[in-house]
Amino acid sequence: MSNLLFSRVPSNPVSLGLVCNFIAHYPPFDGYEFGLMVKTLRYQLDQQTHMIGSIDDVIVAYVGWIQTSREIAEAWATNGGPLNPFSGGDATAVTVLATRSSSHILPMIKKAKLINLDKSVFWKRDFIDNRGSVKRAVRKRDV
């Protein structure tokens, strides 16, 4: 795993195309509406709220998130409201995570966490086998 490198890419058509091509190979994203996924990924590239894992200049992992408020994320996590961005918010909501190998997940999450220190993290997981989706959170403790 030592050759797994992490980076963020600039927001341009080439980067968007590479990320879209990678994400399109992985469920559940391979079944999502094209326009919705492009809009999501473009936003993450524009806001630099993403990270790419690569090996030998080949994308092998992607994680993307939005910055939001804890209140918005809490409501979203309990199906009480939509997930909307909130610039400078105190929470992060992971909306896209895809990897070629499960061994890339933990290193990717650890690296992304360093970018989002002092924020509560929320995410939703969709399963391939029709189990439905599960929303989870790791809340920053108020000291």
C-alpha positions as CSV (number, residue, x, y, z in Angstrom):
1,M,0.0,0.0,0.0
2,S,3.1,2.3,0.2
3,N,2.7,3.2,-3.5
4,L,-0.8,4.6,-3.0
5,L,-0.5,8.4,-3.4
6,F,-3.2,11.0,-2.5
7,S,-3.8,14.3,-4.3
8,R,-6.5,16.7,-5.3
9,V,-6.9,17.6,-8.9
10,P,-7.7,21.0,-10.5
11,S,-11.2,21.7,-11.7
12,N,-11.0,21.4,-15.4
13,P,-12.7,19.3,-18.2
14,V,-9.9,16.7,-18.3
15,S,-10.0,16.1,-14.5
16,L,-13.8,15.9,-14.5
17,G,-13.7,13.4,-17.4
18,L,-11.1,11.2,-15.6
19,V,-13.1,11.3,-12.3
20,C,-16.4,10.6,-14.1
21,N,-14.8,7.7,-15.9
22,F,-13.5,6.2,-12.7
23,I,-16.7,6.6,-10.7
24,A,-18.9,5.3,-13.5
25,H,-17.4,1.8,-13.0
26,Y,-18.6,1.4,-9.4
27,P,-22.0,0.7,-7.9
28,P,-24.2,2.4,-6.9
29,F,-22.8,5.3,-8.9
30,D,-22.9,3.3,-12.2
31,G,-26.7,3.4,-11.9
32,Y,-27.2,7.0,-11.1
33,E,-28.4,9.6,-13.5
34,F,-25.5,11.0,-15.5
35,G,-26.4,14.7,-15.0
36,L,-26.7,14.3,-11.2
37,M,-23.3,12.6,-10.9
38,V,-21.5,15.1,-13.2
39,K,-23.0,18.0,-11.2
40,T,-21.9,16.4,-7.9
41,L,-18.4,15.6,-9.1
42,R,-18.0,19.0,-10.7
43,Y,-19.0,20.8,-7.5
44,Q,-16.5,18.7,-5.5
45,L,-13.7,19.5,-8.0
46,D,-14.6,23.2,-8.0
47,Q,-14.7,23.4,-4.2
48,Q,-11.6,21.2,-3.8
49,T,-13.6,18.9,-1.5
50,H,-12.3,15.7,-2.9
51,M,-9.3,13.4,-2.8
52,I,-7.9,11.0,-5.3
53,G,-5.9,7.9,-4.6
54,S,-3.6,6.8,-7.3
55,I,-1.0,4.1,-8.0
56,D,1.4,4.6,-10.9
57,D,-0.7,7.6,-12.2
58,V,-3.9,5.5,-12.4
59,I,-6.9,6.5,-10.3
60,V,-7.7,3.7,-7.8
61,A,-9.8,5.6,-5.3
62,Y,-12.0,8.7,-5.0
63,V,-13.7,10.4,-2.0
64,G,-15.7,13.6,-2.3
65,W,-17.6,15.6,0.3
66,I,-19.4,18.9,0.9
67,Q,-18.9,21.3,3.7
68,T,-22.2,21.9,5.6
69,S,-23.5,22.8,9.0
70,R,-23.9,20.3,11.8
71,E,-27.6,21.2,11.9
72,I,-28.1,20.5,8.2
73,A,-26.1,17.2,8.4
74,E,-28.1,16.1,11.5
75,A,-31.4,16.6,9.7
76,W,-30.1,14.8,6.6
77,A,-28.9,11.9,8.7
78,T,-32.3,11.4,10.2
79,N,-34.2,11.9,6.9
80,G,-35.4,15.3,8.2
81,G,-34.1,17.4,5.4
82,P,-32.0,17.8,2.3
83,L,-28.2,17.9,2.4
84,N,-27.2,21.4,1.3
85,P,-23.7,23.0,1.4
86,F,-22.9,25.6,4.0
87,S,-19.6,27.4,3.4
88,G,-17.4,27.5,6.4
89,G,-19.7,25.0,8.2
90,D,-18.7,22.8,11.1
91,A,-19.5,19.5,9.4
92,T,-18.5,17.4,6.4
93,A,-20.8,15.1,4.5
94,V,-19.2,12.4,2.4
95,T,-21.3,11.9,-0.7
96,V,-19.0,9.8,-3.0
97,L,-16.5,7.1,-2.1
98,A,-15.4,4.5,-4.6
99,T,-12.3,2.3,-4.6
100,R,-10.8,-0.5,-6.7
101,S,-9.8,-2.3,-3.5
102,S,-11.2,-2.3,0.0
103,S,-7.6,-1.9,1.2
104,H,-7.7,1.7,-0.1
105,I,-10.7,2.7,2.0
106,L,-9.0,3.2,5.4
107,P,-5.9,5.1,4.1
108,M,-8.2,7.3,2.0
109,I,-10.4,8.1,5.0
110,K,-7.5,8.9,7.2
111,K,-6.0,11.2,4.7
112,A,-9.3,13.0,4.0
113,K,-9.8,13.4,7.8
114,L,-6.6,15.4,8.0
115,I,-8.2,17.9,5.6
116,N,-11.3,18.1,7.7
117,L,-10.0,18.3,11.2
118,D,-12.4,19.6,13.9
119,K,-15.5,18.8,11.9
120,S,-18.2,16.2,12.5
121,V,-18.4,13.8,9.6
122,F,-21.6,12.3,8.1
123,W,-22.0,9.8,5.3
124,K,-24.6,7.6,3.6
125,R,-23.8,4.1,2.4
126,D,-25.7,2.4,-0.4
127,F,-25.3,-1.3,-0.7
128,I,-25.0,-3.3,-4.0
129,D,-27.4,-6.0,-2.8
130,N,-30.6,-3.9,-2.3
131,R,-30.2,-3.6,1.5
132,G,-31.1,0.0,1.2
133,S,-29.0,2.9,2.4
134,V,-27.6,3.6,5.8
135,K,-26.7,7.0,7.1
136,R,-23.9,7.3,9.8
137,A,-22.1,10.0,11.6
138,V,-18.9,10.6,13.6
139,R,-19.6,13.7,15.6
140,K,-16.9,16.0,16.9
141,R,-17.2,16.1,20.6
142,D,-17.9,19.5,22.1
143,V,-15.3,20.1,24.8
